[in-house]
Amino acid sequence: MSNIVSMFGQELFDNNEFAEVFEAPLWAGASLTAYRVPTHKAIVDADGSPIAVVGSKYKLVQNRDIVPQFEVALKQSGLDLSGIVRKVSTSHNGARTVVRYRLPAHTIQIGKSSDDLVNLELSLLNSYDGSWSFRTMVGAFRMLCTNGMVIGKNFAHFYGKHTKNLDPQQAIMNVRHAAQTYLENAEVWKVMAGREITIEEALGFFEKVAGGNDNVMYKYLTDAHIKYVGEMGSTVWAVFNCLTDWSTHAASKKTKDENMSALIQKREDKVRQFVPTLMKMAA
């Protein structure tokens, strides 16, 4: 599921779309000989339909609780929320949720072109199947190509497994540092935009990222590179945009459409690993 909503009353957004989920015992075996599994439990919706199976120590963090708390932190952060847009995406039968907030009031020009603009973007991740820890991240959204620009570190210093030690407030309150992190990275992107590299250097980097030059990812990156070089020259910024183009837009034959938001997040984590290398290339 993916939807975009605008400003809503006294709250930033209408959070009624986040339904409550519940913990339930997990049973195994046939009906007459069924037994309770002590090491695991089920996460179910209001109708009792299963969403996920998790370990017995898993601590349930409800979207309907954590998202409004995060938005309170947004309102108290000092960020300019004018025109803020929220996009909610779920996957894996509702077990994984990504909430992205785009802040157009925090727009920065990166390259020489007046339309090479990025917006500050904040993301909140939560899962009911234990696949993701609760975490918050800062990034950006490039308006011209609608690529999600990842930043090489999480602004939330805390992101941990769903256990009894989970304290989401540690992550939520770090939203106050988002603007500074964004500004710092935008300055790096500007350097990338002015740093020219050879086509051979770019292809070598793509081969490293893709794990070879004979796979689908490598072909996607090299094809995208032709487009971005034409737009912004053979720069490190063009290379970076190839990676974010792949993470945001590349199709997948193995992933169902309803699970693409989870795949995009996985790809962004992969891109994030190579941001330090790109920064060195731009130095």
N, C-alpha and C positions, 0 to 999 in steps of 0.2 A: 504494500500500500504506500502511496506517496501522495501527499496533498500539500498545497500551499495556502496559508491563511494570512490575513492582515491583522492590523491592530484591533484589539477586542476589549471594549469597555475599560474598566479599571485595571484589568489584567492585560499583560502583553498579548496573550492569545487565549482562545477557548481550549481548555484542557479536558473537556468532557470526552474527547475522542479516546483518551487513554483509559481503557477498561481495567477494572481490578482483576487480578489473577490470584490463584490460591495454591497453597501447598496441600497435597493429598497423599495418603499412604500408597505405596506401590505394591501391587499384588502380582504374584506369578503362579503359573500352574492352571490346571483345569478348574472349573467352577466348584466341583465337589472337593477337590484336594488343594485348593488355592491357599497360599501362605504369603504372609507379609514379608517383603524384602527389607531387612533392617538397615542395610547399607545405603539405600537409595530412597528417593521420594519422587513424586510426580508434581509437576506444575500444570495446573488446569485452569480453564476459563470458567466463567460463571455458570455455564451449562454442564460443567464437569468433563468437557472434552479435553483430552491431553494436549499440552503444548510442548512439554519437554520432560525428560527424566534427568535428575541431578543427584549428586551425592547427598548423604544425610546431613552434612555440615554446611551445605550451601545456604547462604542467607539471602532471602528474597528481597530485592530492591525494586519496588514498584515504579513503573514509569509515571503513573499518576501522582506519585509522591515526589519523585526526584526532579521531574521536568519543571513543575511549578516552583520548586525551591531554587532551581537554577535560574529561572526567569526573574525571581526576586533578586538574586545576586546580580543579574544583568541590570535591573533597574537601579541598583545601588552602586554600580560600578563606576559611574561617571562617564561611561561611553555615550556617544550621541546615538540614540536609538531611532532617530527620524527615518521613517520609511522601512523599518526593519521587516524582513520577510523570513518566515519559518517554513522549512520543508521537513516533513516527517516521513520516513521510509521504514517499512518493516519487511522482514524476510523470514524464511524458515518457519512458516505457520505462526508468525507473530512472536517467535522466540528471540529475535534480534531486532533492535530498534536503533536507527540513526536519526538524530534531530539536528538539522543544520540551520544556523541563523546567519543571514547575510545582512550586513550593515552598510548600506550605500552611502551613508553620511561619512564613512571612513574610506574614501576613494583616493587612490594614489596613481599617478601616471608613472609607468616604469620605463618604457622605451622612448624613442624619439617621436613616434607617432602619437598624436593627440588622443587617439582612440585605444591606445594600449594601456587600459585601465584595469586595476584590480580593486575589489571590495574586501574589506575585512569579513572573515567568515569564522564563526565559532561552531564547534560540533560537540554533541553529547552522544555517547554510546552506552548502551545498556543491553543486557541479554538475560533471558530466562532459562537458557540451556547450558550456562557455564562456559560458552565459547569465548565470550568477551568479558573482560573485567569492566566495571563501571569506570569511564574515563571521560575527560573533557579535553578538547584540543583546539588550538588556534591555527587558522590557515587563511586562505584568500580565494576569491573567485574571480577569474579573468573574464571580463564581460565580453570581449570580442569573440572568443572561441568557446566560452562557457566551460573552461577547464577548471577543476578544483586544484588550486595551488597549495601543495602541502609544505609544511614547515618542518625542519629537521628535528624538532623536539616537541613533546607535549608541554603545554603550559601548565597542565595540572601535574604537580609534583607527586601526586598520589593517584595511583590506579592499581587496584589489587583484586584478588579473587573475592568472590562473594562468600565471605566467612564471617564469623562472629566479630572479627576485628575490623570489619569494613566501616569506615567513617566517611561517607560521601561529602560531608561538609568540607573536608580538607581539599577536595578537588573543586568543589563549587566556588569557594571563596577565591581561588586563584584566577577567576575571571577578571579580577582587578588588574592583573598583569598582562592581559591579552593585548591591549592597545600598544604597549611598549614593545612586546615581542613582535607584533605585526610590523611596527615602524622599523625596528631593527632589521627584520628580514627584507622589508621593502628596499632598504638601502643596499642590501646584498644583491637583490634582483636588478637594481639599477646598474650595479657594477657588471653583473652578468650580461646585461643588454649592451654594454659598451665593450665587452671583451670578445674579440674575434678569435676563432679557432679554425683550423683547417678541416676540410671535409673528412680527411683521413683520421684526424683526432676524434671527430664526432662518431664516425663509424666504429672505431676501436672501442669507444665508450659504450655504444649500443651493444656491441658484441659481448662486452663484459656484463652488462646489465641483463641481457637476454640469455646468457650462458651459451653463446655460440651464434653463428651467422646463418644457420640453416633451419631456424624455427619460425613459428608464426609471429612471435613477439618482435623478433629482429626485423622481419619484413614490415610489420606495422610501423615500427619506429623509423626505419629508413624511408618509407613512403611519406610519413608525416614530416620528416625532416626536409624533404623537397619543398613542401608547402610553407613551412615556417622560415626556411632560408629565404624564400621569395618574399616573405612578409617582413622579416626583421634582420636579414643577413645571416651569415654563418657565425653565429654568436653562441655563447654558453646559454643565453636566455632562450634561444631557439631550441637547443638541446633539451633544456628543462621543460619547455612547453611540449616537446614530443613525448616526454615521460608522462606529464599530466594529461595529455590528450589520450594516451593509451589507458591510463588508470581510469579516466572518466568515461571514455566513449567506445573503447574496443569491444566488439561483440564477443560472445563466448558460446560455443556450441554445447558445452557441457553444463552450463548454468541456466536454470529456468529464469524467465523474465522477472518473476516475483522474488527471486533471490539475488538479483543483480546488485542491490544496495550493499549486501554483505560482501560480494566479490569486489566491488569498487573500494570498499574499506580495506580489504586485504591487499589490493593492488597499491593503494596509497601508502600502506605500511611498507611495501617493497620499495616504492619510490623514495620514501623517507630515508631509507638506509643509504641511498646514494647521494643525498643532498650534501653531505660533507665533501664528497669527491667533486661535485659540481662547484662548490665554494672554492676549493683549491684550484680548480681549473680557471676560475675567474680572478684569482688573486694576482 
